[in-house]
Amino acid sequence: MSDPSNFDLEAIISNPPKIHEARGELIADWKIDNRTCFELSARLKQSLRTLETGAGLSTIIFAAHRCHHTCITPDQGQVDRIKSYCASAHIDTSSTNFMVAKSSDVIHQLARSEFDLVLIDGCHGFPSIFVDFYYAAKLLKTGGTLIIDDMHIYTCQLVARFIQSDPGWKVTIKTRRMALGVKLSDTIDEEWSNQSFVVQRSSRQLFTKALRFCLNASRPLRSKLGLTGTQLFGKR
Ligand SMILES: C[S@@+](CC[C@H](N)C(=O)[O-])C[C@H]1O[C@@H](n2cnc3c(N)ncnc32)[C@H](O)[C@@H]1O
């Protein structure tokens, strides 16, 4: 089987395999975009422990680098197409472990703090992606990399915004398509009151913001009427 250093990503990208099936047809369009392919590939090396939810071109990139890779997808057909493409391209899949299942059903079975890199690109629905994210955060080693694909989808964007705000992560790349962050520490089980992302969006905070906005907006009228801030609420 081929040496990872001979792997020609540009050649694969210019003629990507049709791994996914939509409306009875095999397509290549659901793959990670070219920038994500290169960012991913640049971070992979032989024997790294890696995990992805979903499967496709990304799985081929992990295999080509001979990572100890775990790929979770419910679609056996995809797994067969990936294996057959890799065989034809002399890419060794013997260190890729396919788990044919929905990620939310099995991801909790994996060993904690084991993985160097996790790509989340499986089910993007609510709340599946949050289940993936929760376990990915626990499965990653400190210093490990998390990639979330499909920033145009609200649920994916929400996870990316959360990690941007959280001290347990450092987001180093955020494009219109993907976010890439490094895990700095274990913060995933923090209570909401220690998460600025949640506090800022919670009702007490929103009420204060709304009140401040109304007071500011009505300031010209109140000053015309001779009402200062304290007069508005009545003298005590
Ligand atoms: C956008 S595609 C992934 C594209 C892939 N990363 C690539 O580069 O080609 C979404 C993938 O998620 C898989 N999927 C759908 N539901 C899933 C679930 N509940 N758990 C894990 N994977 C799921 C689909 O079978 C598909 O492989």
The ligand as an SDF file (V2000), in Angstrom:
LIG
                    3D

 27 29  0  0  0  0  0  0  0  0999 V2000
  -21.8740   16.1440    4.9890 C   0  0  0  0  0  0  0  0  0  0  0  0
  -21.6640   14.4170    4.9280 S   0  0  0  0  0  0  0  0  0  0  0  0
  -20.0150   14.2190    5.4500 C   0  0  0  0  0  0  0  0  0  0  0  0
  -19.0380   14.6230    4.4080 C   0  0  0  0  0  0  0  0  0  0  0  0
  -17.6410   14.0940    4.6330 C   0  0  0  0  0  0  0  0  0  0  0  0
  -17.0150   14.7020    5.7680 N   0  0  0  0  0  0  0  0  0  0  0  0
  -16.8180   14.2960    3.3950 C   0  0  0  0  0  0  0  0  0  0  0  0
  -15.7710   14.9680    3.4650 O   0  0  0  0  0  0  0  0  0  0  0  0
  -17.1950   13.7830    2.3310 O   0  0  0  0  0  0  0  0  0  0  0  0
  -22.5880   13.9040    6.3100 C   0  0  0  0  0  0  0  0  0  0  0  0
  -22.3050   12.4740    6.7170 C   0  0  0  0  0  0  0  0  0  0  0  0
  -22.9740   12.1930    7.9390 O   0  0  0  0  0  0  0  0  0  0  0  0
  -23.4860   10.8940    7.8900 C   0  0  0  0  0  0  0  0  0  0  0  0
  -24.5480   10.8160    8.8980 N   0  0  0  0  0  0  0  0  0  0  0  0
  -25.8600   11.0830    8.7870 C   0  0  0  0  0  0  0  0  0  0  0  0
  -26.4880   10.8790    9.9640 N   0  0  0  0  0  0  0  0  0  0  0  0
  -25.5200   10.5040   10.8360 C   0  0  0  0  0  0  0  0  0  0  0  0
  -25.5220   10.1410   12.2180 C   0  0  0  0  0  0  0  0  0  0  0  0
  -26.6380   10.1630   12.9400 N   0  0  0  0  0  0  0  0  0  0  0  0
  -24.3540    9.7940   12.7800 N   0  0  0  0  0  0  0  0  0  0  0  0
  -23.1980    9.7740   12.0590 C   0  0  0  0  0  0  0  0  0  0  0  0
  -23.1360   10.1080   10.7620 N   0  0  0  0  0  0  0  0  0  0  0  0
  -24.2820   10.4670   10.1620 C   0  0  0  0  0  0  0  0  0  0  0  0
  -23.9250   10.7330    6.4610 C   0  0  0  0  0  0  0  0  0  0  0  0
  -24.0400    9.3680    6.1420 O   0  0  0  0  0  0  0  0  0  0  0  0
  -22.7700   11.4250    5.7560 C   0  0  0  0  0  0  0  0  0  0  0  0
  -21.6980   10.5330    5.6140 O   0  0  0  0  0  0  0  0  0  0  0  0
  1  2  1  0
  2  3  1  0
  2 10  1  0
  3  4  1  0
  4  5  1  0
  5  6  1  0
  5  7  1  0
  7  8  2  0
  7  9  1  0
 10 11  1  0
 11 12  1  0
 11 26  1  0
 12 13  1  0
 13 14  1  0
 13 24  1  0
 14 15  1  0
 14 23  1  0
 15 16  2  0
 16 17  1  0
 17 18  1  0
 17 23  2  0
 18 19  1  0
 18 20  2  0
 20 21  1  0
 21 22  2  0
 22 23  1  0
 24 25  1  0
 24 26  1  0
 26 27  1  0
M  CHG  2   2   1   9  -1
M  END
$$$$
